[in-house]
Amino acid sequence: MKTRLKLGMILLLTVLLVGGSLAGGVLLGDPAPAKAEDQQPQIVVSGTGRVNVKPDQAKVSLGVLTIAPTAKEAQRENAALANKIINALVKAGVSKKQIETQHYSIWPEYHYPKPEEKKPPAIVSYRVSNTLLVTLDDTAKAGTIIDAAVKAGANKVESIQFLKKDPSAAAREALQKACQEARQKAEAIAQAMGVKLAGILSVQESGGNSYPPLIREAKMIEGGGAAPTPIQPGELQVNAGVTVVFRIK
């Protein structure tokens, strides 16, 4: 019995010693060495580049709103006007593939009685709205298209968007300008601090590889007059940014 007790104590002591040595190795071990690049003197700068481009596409959001005592009547009137608008756009040179329904809705209008009348709200009329999105590959035609639609019965023009179909070339140019500005900043800092640039540790494009949407929205236009509608696309701005880490010596 004593022999078994002694063996048990020896085994327990051995386990404790081994466990303690392992725990000590984990808790008291040397910290991981810092990366060599983290120990090097460096300058971190950012640069931005901007390029102005002319838009080559326009998206016009327009349509018709009708109001009638019944939903069926409002819908019928709206459908007739919408078809008339589409035919006018096609006659003006817009392909049917460039015309799509952007939004369609039917909703009731209520009359709310006074509290003392103790009556529920009553439907007095219905509104039907049909909004079309027209895509134009010639921005100069935007005003003509709006005039044709309004003449055919459109009573709302919600927005005009100008954009660049392929912004990749402008985006690359903006990125080059951003890199040039970053280097100029780093050279100015190095000269002021009495050091020299000794290479690049890293370059990161701000915001990843996606480019900002090239969209410029015009003010809302309502109705139309006899004079041609003047539409000025202006220019779009393509932006790019980089963060550069320079090694110094």
N, C-alpha and C positions, 0 to 999 in steps of 0.2 A: 504493500500500500504506500509506504513512504517513497519507494522507488518511482512509482507512477506519479506521485505528487511532484517529485523533483523534476521528472521529465516534462510534466505539464508546465511547470514554472520556467524551465529552460526554453521551451518552445514559445511561450508567451513573451519572454524577454527578447528572444530573437526577432519575433514579429514586430515588436515595438521599436527595436533598434533599426530594423530595415525600413519600416514605415517612417520613422523619424528622419532617417537619412534621405529618403525620397522627398519628403515634405520640405526638408531643408534645401534640397537641390532646386525645388520649384520656387520656394519663397525667397531664398537667398542667392539665387543664381544671378550672374552678371546681366545687366540690361543689354538688349540687342544694339549693336553698333549703328550709329546714324548713317544714312546714305551719304555717299561721297558728294553727290550733287547738292545736298542740303547744307554741307559745310563750306561750299564754294561761295565767295563773294559774288553777288549778282544784283542786277537792276531789273525791276519788273515795270513794264510800261504798257499802255493801251493806245490803240490808234483807231481812228474812224475814217471812212472814205465815203464820199457822196458823188453820185453821177446823176445828172438830169437827162431824161429821155422824153421823146414825144410819144404820147399814146397812139396806138394803132387799132384800137378796138373800143367800142362804146356799147354799154348796156343800158337801155332805156326801159324803165318800169312805168307802164301806163295802163289805163283801163277805163271801165265805166261803172258807175254806181246808179242804181235805179231804186225808186221808192214807190210802193203801190199798196192799196188796202189789203190785198191778199198776197201770199207768198207765190202762188202760181202766176198771178199777173205780173209781179215784180220780176220773177224769173223769166217769163216769156219776153218781156220788154228788154231785159238785160241780154238775153241770148241773141235777140235780133240785132241789137246795137253792137255786141261783141263780134258777130259774124261780119257786120258791115265794116267794122274797124279792121279786121283781119284782111278782108278783101281790098280795102284801101291801101293797107301796108304792102300787100303783094303787088298791087298795081304800081306802087311807088318804087318797086324794085327789091323788096325784101322777100327772101325765100321763106316758105312755110317752115323749113327746118330751123330757121332763125327766130321763130316765134313759138313761145311756150307759155303755158299757164303757170303763173307764179303763185297766185292765191285766188281762192274762190270761197265765198261765204254767204250764208243767208241768216239773218237774225231779225227778231221782232223788235219793234219799238213800243214801249208801254206808256200808258197814261196813269200817273199815280194820283189817286184822289186824296183829298184832304183827310187828316186823321179823324175829324169829327164825322165824316161821311161813313166811316166804317165799311168800306168796300175794298175788295181786292184789286190789284192793278189789272188794267185791261189792255189788250193788244190793240193798237190803233193803226199800225201799218207794218210793212216788212221792207227791209233793205236787202238788196242783193248786190254784191261787189265781185267783179271779175277783173283781176289784174294780170296783164300780159308782160312778159319779159322779152324784149326785142334786142337781139345781138346784131351789131353792125360792124363790119370790117372796114368801114370808111367813116371816120369820126365827123367828117364834114357834112354827112347826110343826117346828122342827129336832128337839127332844126327842121329840115324838110319832113322827116318822118313824124315828128311831133305835130307839125301843122296838118299833115294828111290824116293822122289819127283823130285830132280834135275836130277837123272838118267832117269826119265820118261819124262823130258822136261821142268820142272819148271826153269825159269830163273830169279826169284826174290824171296827172303825171306825177308820180311819187318821187322818182329819183333818176339821176343820170350818173352812170359810173364810167370813168375812163380808165383803161388799163393797157398794159403791154403784154402781148400774147407770149413772147419769148424774152424774158428779162435776163437770161443767162450771161450774155456778153456784157451787159451793163453791170451785172453783179460781180463778174470777174474783175472788171476795171475798178469798181469801188473797193474790192478786196485788195487790189494792188496798191491803191492809194492809202488804204488803212495801214498796210505793212510799211509803206514809205514814211508815213507820219510816225509810226511807232519807232522806227530806227532813228528818225530825226530827234525825237524826244530823248531816246537813250543816249545819243551822241552829245546832246546838250547837257544832260545830267552828268555824264562821264567827264566832260570837259570841266564843268564847274567843280566836281569833286576831285579832280586831279588824277583820274584813273583812265584806263583804256578798255574798250570793248574787246573781248577775246573769244567771241563766238556766241552761238545761240543754244540755250538749254532746251527751250520748248516754245511752241507757237500754238495758240488756241484761238479758233474763230469764235467770236462772241455769238451766242445764240445757236450754235450748231451749224448745220448745212442748209437750213431753210432760209429762204429769202422773205423779206417783209412783203405783204400783199401790195401790189401796185394798183391801188384803187383811189380814185379821187371822186368824191360824191358831190354833186351839185345841189343847190338849194331846191326845195320843193316848188314845183310850178303848177299853177291851177288855171284851168280855162285856156283861152287862146284868143288872139285878136286877128285883125285883117293883115297886119304887118308880119313878115317872115320872122320866125323865132330865132334870135341870135344865140348860138351856142359856142363858147370858147373852151376848147379842151385844156389849154395851158400845157404845163409839163409835169411829169412825175419824177419823184426823187427816189433813187435806189441807194440804200444805205448798207454798209458793211462795217464790221468791227473785229479787231484782233487784240489778243493779250500776248505779249512776247516777254520771255525771260532771257536776258543777256548775261553771259559770264563776263566778269571784269577782272582786270589784273593791275 
